[in-house]
Amino acid sequence: MKTRSIGALTVSALGLGCMGMSQSYGARDDDTSAATLLRALDLGVTLFDSANVYGSGHNEELLGRVLQPHRSRVTLATKAALSWQADGRMAVDARPATLLAECEKSLKRLRTDVIDLYYLHRADPQVPLADSIGALADLVRRGWVRQIGVSELNAAQLREAAAVHPIAALQSEYSLWTRDVEAEVLPTCRELGIAFVPFSPLGRGMLTGAIASAAQLGEGDMRAGFPRFSGANFDRNLALVRRLGELAAARGVLPAQLALAWVLAQGNDMVPIPGTRSAERLAVNVAAAAIELDSSELQAIADCFPATAIAGDRYPAGRLGAANPAKPA
């Protein structure tokens, strides 16, 4: 697979988002997930993305167990600052002492002595951002972390973070149906030399064309409560996905491949991390890295899937992360 750069790291052009192996999309299946992780290595994927909060440590433990024998071939990315509360909600805690303690736990779960890319998962409104980034910088000085990343920051916050320590990557949601970052965040990343790591580049599975009805979302699937997967919003978004499917069929590729190729075509600083537990879907996604889209194809995709036509908010009201990262907090 082709490679791209995240700071001083060289990684596969497509990474693997591993959250769904531990939470949010139904029951876990560790054997299936382990096989998919190993298949990813065979297909040339080198960037594996986790977080301490995914399955409350389960995801890091899974990656550590499966990937430790292959550590020299792997770029490990994980995150800290979020935790699950007893009421099922997420809380943010980005105090320096917390980030230090969580990094130590992540190192043990991942079975490594250094994390290649360590993200501040969310800014903490109760903690100065400079203090949180300063704590991550201290982890670099300790040799526990190679590169620092941030997630879902707006443009002003990016500048503030980069003034404390070089930021290698911003991870935020970005796909054909989530385009908020294009206005201010992406230009700021490029001005500051920060790579962009899109999570959910397949619109949480919607852009694959495999979801024809909200009724397909099973028990424990967080999407069932998301505005874009509900009622009239779902129907309007499904019409866009079907138009994308028509373009993909004309190109001789699958909708997921066309959607990923579109993200990759937005710049060599893009390193999307589609998630899956399926080795079969993984192979479909990886094949997208070889698709080259010309200007007329990119325009046709933009015409069939305009950002203004997407119905519904990204998250339910009040959910952590529901704020638009393109706007100042």
N, C-alpha and C positions, 0 to 999 in steps of 0.2 A: 504494500500500500504506500501511496505518497505520504510524505511527512510535512509537518508544519511546526512552527516554533511557538512556545509559550515561555517568554523570558529566555533563560539559558537552556531550557529543556527542548529537546527534539522529540516530537510525539507523532503518532499516526494521525492522519488527517481527520479520521473519525475515531472518537473514543467510545467507551461503553459506560453509560449511566447505570449504576447498579442498585438504585433505591428500590425498584420494584421487586427485586429478589428477596426483600425483607419486609416490605410493608406496602400499603396503599392500593394494591391491585389484586387483592384476594389472598388465598392461603399460600404460605411458603412451600417450596419444594426444593430443598437444598441439593438433592442429587441432580435434578434438572439444571439448577443454577450453576452448580460446579461444572457440569459438562459444557454449559454455554461459555463459562469463563475460559475453559481450556480451548474450546473451539475458537474463541476470539483470538487467543494467542496464535493458533494455527493460521488464522486469516490475516494476520499482520496487525491486529489491534494492540497497541501498547499502553494507551491511557485508560485507566480504570478509575471511575469516580464514585466516591463513597461519602459518608458523613457519620459522625458519632451518633446522631439522632436516628439514623435509619435502622429501624428495628431495635432501638435503644442498645446499640453496640453489636447486634447480630450481624449486620452487613459487613462491618470491618472484620469481625471474627471469621466470616465466610471467606472474604478475600484473603485474609492472612493465611488461613488453612490451605486454600487452593493454590494461591499464587506464590507463596514463600519459596517453594522449590525453583521458581522461575524468576526470582526477584531481579536478576540482572537484565531481564528483557522487559521489565514492567515499569511504568511511571504511575506511582500511586498518588492519587489526589483525595483528600478528605477535608472535612470542615468541622468547625466548632462554633458554639454560641447558642444553639437551640437545644431544647430538651422537652420531652413529653411530660405533661402534668397529670395528676390523678383524674382530672375531669376530662381528659382526652384532648385538651388543647396544648398547643406549643407555647413555650415561654422562651424569651431571649435573655441571655446573661453573657455579656461580653466584657466582664471585668477582667483585668489582667490575671489575677490569681486563678480565675475559672479557666481561662484559655490555657494557662500553663498546666493546670491539673488535667484538663481534658486531652491535651496533646500527649501527655505521658500515658494516659489510658489508651489512646489511639495507637501509639507506637507498639504497645504490648499486644493489642488485639490484632494489629496488622502484621505482627511478627517481623518487625523491621527496626533498624536503629535510626532511620531518617525517613521523613515524609517528603516526597518530591515537591508537592504543591499543596499548601495548607491554606484553606480559605476561612475568612471571617464569614460565617453563614448568613448573618444579618447584623446590621448595625444596631446597637442597643441605645434606645433613646435616653436611658438613665446613665450612660457612660460616655464621656467625650470620645469621639471616634479616634482622635489622635492617641488616646491612651490604649485603645484596643489594638490599633496598628502597631504602636510601640511595643506592646507585649508580643505580637507576632514577630516583630523585628528581633526581639530578644531571643526568640526561639531559633531564628536563623543564626544569631551569634553563638548560641549554645551548640549548634550543629544538629539540632533535632529536625530542622526544616530547611529545605533548599530554596524554595520560592514561595512568595506570599501571593494569595489571591483574595478577592472579595466577591460577594454575591449580592445582587439586587440593589446596588448603590445607584444614586442619581449622579448627575454630572458634577454638581458642587461637592458631593461627598467623595467622588473619585479624586478630584483635585486635592481635597483635604488629606485623603489617605496617601496619595502619591507624594505629598510634601513631607511626609514622615519617613517613608521607606519606599523604594521602587516596588510597584505592583505589577506582577507578571500577567495576571488574568482577571477579568471580570466574568463571572458566571451569572447569567440572567436568562429568563425565558425568551426565546426568539424562534420564530417560524413564520410560515406564510400567514398564519392566523394570529400571531402576536408580534406586532411591529412597533410597539411604543418606543423602543430604544433607538429607533432610527433618527428621531428628531434631535436629541441632544447627547444621549449616552454614547452611541457609537462614534460620532465625531470626536468626542472627548477622549475616548479610548485611543483613537488613532492619533490624536494630537500628542498624547502622553506615551504612546508606544506600548499600550496594554492590549494583549490578545483578548479576543472575545470567545467565550465558551458557552454556546447556546444549550440550555437544557430544554427538554421537551420540544426538540426540533420537528417532531412529527405531531405536534398539537395534542399531546397526551394520547396518541394513537388514532385520533380522528382522521388525520391526513393519510392514513394507510388505506382508507376506503373499506376497512373491514368491519366498521361499526355502522350498521344500517338502521339501528333502533336503540334508543336509550335503554330499552328493556334487556339488551344484551349485557349490560353492566351488572355483574354479580354481587353477591353479598361481600361486604368489606371493600368494595371498590369506591375510592374517594370521589371519582368523577360523577357518581350519581347525584351528588349534592352541588355540583359546579354549575353556574348559570349557563355556560355554553352547551352543556349536555342536557338542558332541561327545556321542555315545552316547545314553544314556537322558536326559541333560539336554536334548538337542535335542528329543527326542520330547515331553517334558513342556512345554517352552517353546512348541513348535509348537501344542500343544493350546490354550494360552492365546491365541496369535495367531489361531487359527481362531475362537475365541469373539469376539475383537475384530473380526474380519472380518464376523461375523454382525451385530454392532451397527452396523458401518459400512454394510453393505448395507441395513439397515433405515432408516438415516438418509439413504441415497442418496449416500454419499460413499465414498471409498476408505479402506482401513485406514490408510495412511500419513497421510491428511488428518485422520482422527479422532485418531490418536496425536499429531500436531503440534498440533491444536486443543486437546487436553487439556493439553499443556505450556503453551501460550500462556494458557490459562485459569487457570493456577496463580498468576498475578499479573502486573501491568503492568511489573514489574521483570524479567521473563523475556524474553530475546532469544535464542531457539534458533538454531543454525547447522547445519541438516542439510546433509550433503555429498552431491554427486553430480557425475558427469561428463556426465550426459545432460540435454540441454535439455528433453526430454519429461518426465523425472522432476522436473526443476526446476519446470516449470509446474504439475505436480501438487502439489508442496510449497507453492509460493507461494499457490495457491488456498486452502490451509488457513487462511491468515491472515484470511480473510473469514468463517470458520465460527464462529458463536456457539453455545456449549453452555450449556444451562440446568442448574439444580442437579440435576434428575432424571436428565439425561443423564450428568452427571459422576459421579453415584452409580452409575449402571448400569455405567459404564466401570470404576469402582473395584471393583465387585462381580465383574466378569468377569475382572479382571486384578489380583488382590491382590498386593501386594509380597511377601508371605510365600510365594507359590506359585512364584516364579521359581527355576529350578534352575541351579546352577553359579555359580562366581565370575566376576567381570568379566574377570580376566586369569589366565594361567597362573602358578603359584607361582614366585616369584623374579623375575618381570618387573618392571621399573621402573614404578611406578604401580599395582602390585597392592594396595597398602595401602588400606584403607577411609578415605577422606578425612574421614568423620564422626568418626573416632576419633583421639585424640592420637597422633602419630608416636612 
